[in-house]
Amino acid sequence: MPGWRNPVKARLEAGEAVVGFTVPTPHVAPAKLAATLGFHFLWCEMEHSPLTLETLRGIVLATRGLPAAVFARVPVVDLWTAKRVLDQGVSGVIFPFASTPELAKRAAEACRYPPHGKRGSGAGLAMETWPEPRDYYDSADANVLTVVVIEEAAAVENIDAIAATPGVDVLFIGTSDLSFSLGLRGRQNEPLLDDAIAKVVAAGKRHGKFLGRPAATARLMEAHREKGFQFFQALTELGLMRLGAR
């Protein structure tokens, strides 16, 4: 498949929206089903759930050839956390609490091989599931999506420098944690939070970064799209079960 492009990255570059199904359950079955339901990527949640590397590898294998790409949110911004999920074959890494330009730079470097980054070369498993295995290193450098999560007041203070970081693709606003960091205890639609979000949006647009945030419904996604957001985290299977039950 010469010239393969990450379909999530391609959609973002075309100005379209992408929606990720959140996977917290350490089992491949819900993830495999979700990959056939119209979602653009799977947000494999390794910060807040018991999802393991073994399960992540199973999800990559089970969803190979299906429409949704596999992304992983790692527990911390560090080279080794990104390396371990990238070497399972994911095509995007989501880094939590990237609140300084130094952390944003670390995230970007963790997703690329030298001389552009610091990723290690042990990608044998990833090559087995990548669309361009013979050209994996160059293809991965060009296609892995780097997402940094803005979820602290300090990140908003540093947002211009974070947004200016080469290699960062998406600024994702963790609206709940950001609300807590601002002293709002998770409350949304508060002027202080809205002002912080607006600063992130302005910086993202100024530096050409894609913008993301959680959105539980299609109506919310449409409203956020009007403000420039394209990258959305949807509900988990448990959240969708609750909606279905209602």
C-alpha positions as CSV (number, residue, x, y, z in Angstrom):
1,M,0.0,0.0,0.0
2,P,2.5,2.6,-1.2
3,G,1.9,6.2,0.0
4,W,-0.4,5.1,2.8
5,R,-1.6,7.9,5.0
6,N,-3.1,7.8,8.4
7,P,-6.9,8.2,7.7
8,V,-7.4,10.2,10.8
9,K,-4.6,12.6,9.9
10,A,-5.9,12.8,6.3
11,R,-9.4,13.7,7.5
12,L,-8.1,16.4,9.8
13,E,-6.0,17.9,7.1
14,A,-9.0,18.0,4.8
15,G,-10.9,20.0,7.4
16,E,-13.2,17.2,8.5
17,A,-14.1,15.9,11.9
18,V,-12.9,12.7,13.5
19,V,-14.7,10.8,16.4
20,G,-13.0,8.3,18.7
21,F,-14.7,5.6,20.6
22,T,-13.2,5.3,24.1
23,V,-12.0,1.8,25.1
24,P,-11.6,1.3,28.8
25,T,-12.4,-2.4,29.0
26,P,-9.5,-4.9,28.9
27,H,-11.1,-7.1,26.2
28,V,-10.8,-7.0,22.4
29,A,-14.5,-7.7,21.6
30,P,-16.0,-4.2,22.3
31,A,-13.1,-2.6,20.5
32,K,-13.4,-4.8,17.5
33,L,-17.2,-4.1,17.3
34,A,-16.6,-0.3,17.7
35,A,-14.1,-0.3,14.9
36,T,-17.0,-1.3,12.5
37,L,-19.6,1.2,13.7
38,G,-18.4,4.3,12.0
39,F,-15.9,5.7,14.5
40,H,-12.7,7.0,13.0
41,F,-10.4,5.8,15.7
42,L,-10.4,3.9,19.0
43,W,-9.2,5.9,22.1
44,C,-7.6,3.1,24.1
45,E,-7.6,4.4,27.6
46,M,-4.5,3.4,29.5
47,E,-4.4,6.3,31.9
48,H,-7.7,5.7,33.7
49,S,-8.5,2.1,33.1
50,P,-7.0,-1.4,33.6
51,L,-6.3,-1.7,29.8
52,T,-2.9,-3.4,29.5
53,L,-0.3,-3.6,26.7
54,E,-1.3,-7.2,26.0
55,T,-4.9,-6.1,25.5
56,L,-3.8,-3.2,23.3
57,R,-1.8,-5.6,21.1
58,G,-4.9,-7.8,20.8
59,I,-7.0,-4.8,19.8
60,V,-4.4,-3.8,17.1
61,L,-4.4,-7.4,15.7
62,A,-8.2,-7.8,15.9
63,T,-9.0,-4.5,14.2
64,R,-6.4,-4.8,11.4
65,G,-8.1,-3.9,8.1
66,L,-11.2,-2.4,9.9
67,P,-12.1,1.3,9.4
68,A,-11.1,2.7,12.8
69,A,-7.4,3.4,13.6
70,V,-6.1,2.5,17.0
71,F,-4.8,5.3,19.3
72,A,-3.6,4.9,22.9
73,R,-3.6,7.4,25.8
74,V,-0.6,6.7,27.9
75,P,-0.4,7.3,31.6
76,V,2.4,10.0,31.5
77,V,4.4,12.0,29.0
78,D,7.6,10.0,28.6
79,L,9.6,8.3,26.0
80,W,9.1,4.8,27.3
81,T,5.4,5.0,27.7
82,A,5.0,6.1,24.1
83,K,7.6,3.6,22.8
84,R,5.7,0.7,24.3
85,V,2.3,1.5,22.7
86,L,3.9,2.5,19.4
87,D,5.7,-0.8,19.2
88,Q,2.3,-2.5,19.5
89,G,1.3,-0.8,16.2
90,V,-0.9,2.1,17.2
91,S,-1.1,5.1,14.8
92,G,-1.6,7.8,17.4
93,V,-0.5,8.6,21.0
94,I,-2.4,10.8,23.4
95,F,-0.3,12.3,26.2
96,P,-2.1,13.6,29.4
97,F,-1.2,16.7,31.4
98,A,1.2,18.1,28.8
99,S,1.3,21.4,30.7
100,T,4.7,22.8,29.6
101,P,6.5,23.3,26.3
102,E,9.2,20.9,27.5
103,L,6.6,18.1,28.0
104,A,5.0,18.9,24.6
105,K,8.5,18.6,23.0
106,R,9.1,15.3,24.8
107,A,5.8,14.0,23.5
108,A,6.6,15.0,19.9
109,E,10.1,13.5,20.1
110,A,8.8,10.2,21.6
111,C,6.7,9.6,18.5
112,R,9.5,10.1,15.9
113,Y,12.8,8.4,15.1
114,P,16.1,10.2,15.1
115,P,17.1,12.8,13.8
116,H,13.6,14.2,14.3
117,G,12.9,12.5,17.7
118,K,14.1,9.9,20.2
119,R,12.0,6.8,19.5
120,G,13.9,3.5,19.7
121,S,14.0,1.2,16.7
122,G,12.5,-2.0,18.2
123,A,9.3,-2.0,16.1
124,G,9.1,-5.6,15.0
125,L,5.5,-6.1,16.2
126,A,4.3,-2.8,14.8
127,M,5.7,-3.7,11.4
128,E,3.5,-6.8,11.3
129,T,0.3,-4.8,11.3
130,W,1.4,-1.5,9.7
131,P,0.1,-0.9,6.1
132,E,3.7,-0.2,4.9
133,P,5.9,-2.6,6.9
134,R,8.9,-2.4,4.6
135,D,9.0,1.4,4.9
136,Y,7.8,1.4,8.5
137,Y,10.2,4.0,10.0
138,D,9.5,6.7,7.4
139,S,5.9,5.9,7.3
140,A,5.5,6.0,11.0
141,D,7.3,9.3,11.3
142,A,4.9,10.8,8.7
143,N,1.7,9.2,10.0
144,V,1.7,8.8,13.8
145,L,-0.5,11.4,15.3
146,T,0.8,13.2,18.4
147,V,-2.0,14.5,20.7
148,V,-1.2,16.5,23.8
149,V,-3.9,17.1,26.4
150,I,-4.4,20.5,27.9
151,E,-6.0,20.0,31.3
152,E,-4.3,22.2,33.8
153,A,-4.4,26.0,34.4
154,A,-0.6,25.9,34.0
155,A,-1.0,24.5,30.5
156,V,-3.3,27.4,29.6
157,E,-0.6,29.9,30.8
158,N,1.9,28.1,28.6
159,I,-0.4,27.5,25.7
160,D,1.3,29.7,23.1
161,A,4.7,27.9,23.6
162,I,3.0,24.5,23.7
163,A,1.0,25.2,20.5
164,A,4.2,26.3,18.8
165,T,5.9,23.0,19.4
166,P,7.0,21.2,16.2
167,G,5.6,17.7,15.9
168,V,2.5,18.3,18.0
169,D,-0.5,17.6,15.9
170,V,-3.5,18.1,18.2
171,L,-4.3,20.2,21.2
172,F,-7.0,18.2,23.1
173,I,-8.7,20.1,25.9
174,G,-9.5,17.8,28.9
175,T,-12.4,20.0,29.9
176,S,-13.2,18.1,33.2
177,D,-9.6,18.1,34.6
178,L,-9.2,21.7,33.4
179,S,-12.3,22.7,35.3
180,F,-10.9,21.0,38.4
181,S,-7.6,22.8,38.0
182,L,-9.4,26.1,37.8
183,G,-11.2,25.4,41.1
184,L,-14.5,24.7,39.4
185,R,-14.8,21.0,40.6
186,G,-15.6,19.7,37.1
187,R,-18.4,22.2,36.4
188,Q,-18.8,23.1,32.7
189,N,-20.1,26.2,31.0
190,E,-18.4,28.5,33.5
191,P,-17.0,31.8,32.4
192,L,-13.5,31.0,33.8
193,L,-13.4,27.7,31.9
194,D,-14.9,29.1,28.7
195,D,-12.1,31.8,28.8
196,A,-9.4,29.2,29.2
197,I,-10.8,27.1,26.4
198,A,-10.9,30.2,24.1
199,K,-7.2,30.8,24.8
200,V,-6.4,27.3,23.8
201,V,-8.5,27.6,20.6
202,A,-6.8,30.9,19.7
203,A,-3.3,29.5,20.2
204,G,-4.2,26.3,18.2
205,K,-5.4,28.3,15.3
206,R,-2.5,30.7,15.5
207,H,0.0,27.9,15.2
208,G,-1.9,25.6,12.9
209,K,-2.7,22.8,15.3
210,F,-5.9,20.7,15.2
211,L,-8.2,21.2,18.2
212,G,-10.0,18.5,20.2
213,R,-12.2,18.0,23.2
214,P,-14.7,15.4,24.6
215,A,-18.2,15.4,23.2
216,A,-20.9,13.0,24.3
217,T,-23.5,13.7,21.6
218,A,-23.6,14.6,17.9
219,R,-25.3,17.9,18.9
220,L,-22.4,18.9,21.1
221,M,-19.9,17.9,18.3
222,E,-21.8,20.1,15.8
223,A,-21.6,23.0,18.3
224,H,-17.9,22.5,18.9
225,R,-17.2,22.2,15.2
226,E,-18.4,25.8,14.7
227,K,-15.7,26.9,17.1
228,G,-12.9,25.1,15.2
229,F,-12.8,21.7,16.9
230,Q,-12.3,18.6,14.8
231,F,-10.9,15.8,17.0
232,F,-13.5,14.4,19.4
233,Q,-13.5,11.8,22.2
234,A,-16.9,10.0,22.3
235,L,-18.3,7.8,25.0
236,T,-17.2,4.4,26.2
237,E,-19.2,1.3,25.6
238,L,-20.5,1.6,29.2
239,G,-21.7,5.1,28.4
240,L,-23.4,3.9,25.3
241,M,-25.1,1.1,27.2
242,R,-26.5,3.6,29.6
243,L,-27.9,5.7,26.7
244,G,-29.3,2.5,25.1
245,A,-30.9,1.4,28.4
246,R,-32.6,4.8,28.8
